[in-house]
Amino acid sequence: MEALLKVSASVAALIAYARFTASKPTPGCRRFVALLPAISPLLFLPLSFTSIHFRGITGFFLGWLAAFRFLHLLPPHLPDNLELVLSTAVFVGGSLLGLDLELQFNAPYLSTSLQDF
């Protein structure tokens, strides 16, 4: 029970820090660098639990929060997470298997409906 209170208080403090810090600098690298101190504790906080169930659940949600929510603060000219993952998979799969693979999505933001895929 003590670990649950410690993790909850730490997450609340980190969220308050992130909200306060995100309102000051302009979006982009400066904001991301200002929020870096809030990312790493979110990844290690679940290790304070002794139960594997609490570690797994809080690790999943806090890791998701740290990885995907804070990465949205990167400069807008960088590719989206889904596009980056797919292109990395194509590169690794193509180099390991020696195949010429194509990307899954070819500018889906330009389509007018799902039938264009």
N, C-alpha and C positions, 0 to 999 in steps of 0.2 A: 504494500500500500504506500510505503514511503517513496518507492521508486516512481510510482504512478504520479504522485504529487510533484515530485522533482521534475519529471519529464513534462508534465502539463504546465508547470510554472515556467520552465525553460522555453518551451515552445511559445507560450504567450508572450514572454519577454522578447524572443527573437522575431515574432510577427510584429510586435509593436515597434521594434527597432527597424525592421524592414519597411514598415509603412511610413515611419517618420523619415527614414533615409531616402526612400524612393521619391518623396515629395520635393526634395531639395535640388539635386542636380538634374540636368537635362537627360532625356532618354539616350541610351547608348553605352559606350564603354565606361564613362565616368560613373554612371549609376550602377553598372554591373560591378565595378571595382569597389564601390562603396558598400555593396551588398554582399561581397565575398565573405566577410566575417560571420554572416548569418547562415551561409550554406553548409559549411563543414560541421558545425554542431548538430544540424538536423540529421546528418548521416550517421553520427555516432551516438546520439541519444538513446536509440533502442537497445544498445548494448548494456544499459544499466538494469534492464529487466533480467530476472533469472529464468522466467518461463519462456519456453521457445514460442509459445502461442503469442504472447505479448510482443516478443521481439519481432516475430514475423509480421504481425499486423501493423505495428507501429513503424517498423522498418519499411514496409511497403508504402504506407501513406506518407511518411516523412521523406523517404527517398524520392517518391513521386513529386512531392511538393518542392523539394530542393532541386531536383533535376529539371523538371519541366516548367514549373512556375517561374523560377528565377532565370532560366535560360531564355524566357520570353523577353527579358530586359536587354538582350544583346541588340546591337545595331540592326535596323530593319533591312539592310542590304544583304544580310546573311541568309542562306536558304533555310526553309522550315525544317523542323526535326524529322518529319516523315520523309521528306525529300532527301535529307542527308543520310538517313538510315538506309533507304533503298539504294541510293547511289553507292554507298559503301559496300552493301551486300553484293551489288552487281560487280563492283571492282574486285572484291575478294573472290567471289564465285567464279568470275571469268578468269582470274589469274591462276586459281587453283585447278580448275577444270580445263582450262585452255579453250573455253567456249566464248563466242561473241554474243553476250547477253544484252538485251535492250532494257531501258528503264521501264518501270511499271506505268508511270504517269508521264505524259507528254503535255505539259502546261494545262493541267485540269482547271485552273482558274480562268482560262479563256473559253471554256465550254459553256453552252447555254443550258444543257440538261445532262442528265446521267446517260442518255442514249448515245451521246457523242463518244463515249468510251467504248 
